[in-house]
Amino acid sequence: MPDARLIFRYHAVQRMFQRGISLRDVRAALETGETIETYSDDAPYPSRLVLGWVGGTRALHVVVADDVAANEVIIVTVYEPDLVTWQPGFRRRRSQ
């Protein structure tokens, strides 16, 4: 949602601090990112997983919920994907 206000959940801020991910990193990931998974049944708002890049080299996954009525993107959590769980490129999960 272009020009939407970013709202950070407490959990997201905790994880960002633990993982050394800044607000600037999250914004960069969302600006360059693409939605790679959608969770339309999530409540109270549908959510999605965004793969974005910071500085062209650092991959971040950002889970966001879209409150369209309030024009808000709610940051649920942020992490660096790993090759144990994700295939190279970080767009698809590995088979379990």
C-alpha positions in Angstrom: 0.0 0.0 0.0 1.8 3.1 -1.2 2.0 5.9 1.3 0.6 3.8 4.1 1.6 4.5 7.6 3.9 1.9 9.1 2.9 0.5 12.5 5.4 -1.7 14.4 4.1 -4.4 16.7 6.0 -4.8 20.0 7.1 -8.3 18.9 8.6 -6.9 15.7 10.5 -4.2 17.6 11.9 -6.8 20.0 13.0 -9.0 17.1 14.5 -6.2 15.2 16.6 -5.2 18.2 17.7 -8.8 18.8 18.6 -9.3 15.2 20.3 -6.0 14.5 17.7 -4.8 12.0 17.0 -1.1 11.9 13.9 0.9 11.0 15.8 2.0 7.9 16.5 -1.6 7.0 12.8 -2.5 7.2 11.8 0.5 5.1 14.4 -0.4 2.5 13.2 -4.0 2.4 9.6 -2.9 2.0 10.5 -0.4 -0.7 12.4 -3.0 -2.8 10.4 -6.0 -1.7 8.0 -8.3 -3.3 5.3 -10.4 -1.7 6.3 -14.0 -1.8 3.5 -15.5 0.3 0.0 -14.3 1.2 -2.1 -15.3 4.2 -5.6 -14.0 3.3 -7.3 -15.8 6.2 -5.2 -14.1 8.9 -7.1 -12.0 11.5 -7.8 -9.3 12.2 -6.2 -8.4 8.8 -4.8 -10.4 5.9 -1.1 -10.6 6.0 1.8 -11.4 3.7 5.5 -12.2 3.6 7.7 -9.7 1.8 11.2 -10.5 0.6 13.2 -7.3 0.4 16.9 -6.4 0.1 19.0 -3.9 2.0 21.9 -2.5 0.2 21.3 -5.1 -2.6 22.9 -7.8 -0.5 21.1 -8.4 2.7 17.9 -10.3 2.4 15.1 -9.6 4.9 11.7 -11.2 5.3 9.1 -8.9 6.7 5.7 -10.2 7.8 3.1 -7.4 7.4 -0.6 -7.2 7.9 -2.5 -4.7 5.8 -5.2 -2.6 7.4 -6.6 -1.1 4.2 -9.4 0.9 5.9 -6.8 2.8 8.1 -4.2 2.9 5.4 -1.7 1.1 7.7 0.9 -1.6 7.1 1.5 -3.4 10.4 4.9 -4.9 10.8 4.4 -8.2 12.6 8.0 -9.5 12.5 11.3 -9.2 10.6 14.1 -11.7 10.1 17.0 -12.7 7.9 16.0 -15.9 6.0 18.4 -18.8 6.1 19.3 -21.5 3.6 18.2 -24.2 6.0 14.6 -23.2 5.7 14.6 -21.4 2.4 15.9 -22.2 -1.1 18.6 -20.0 -2.6 17.0 -16.6 -3.4 14.8 -16.9 -0.3 11.5 -16.9 -2.3 10.5 -20.5 -1.7 10.6 -22.8 1.4 12.6 -26.0 1.2 10.6 -29.2 1.3 10.4 -30.8 4.7 
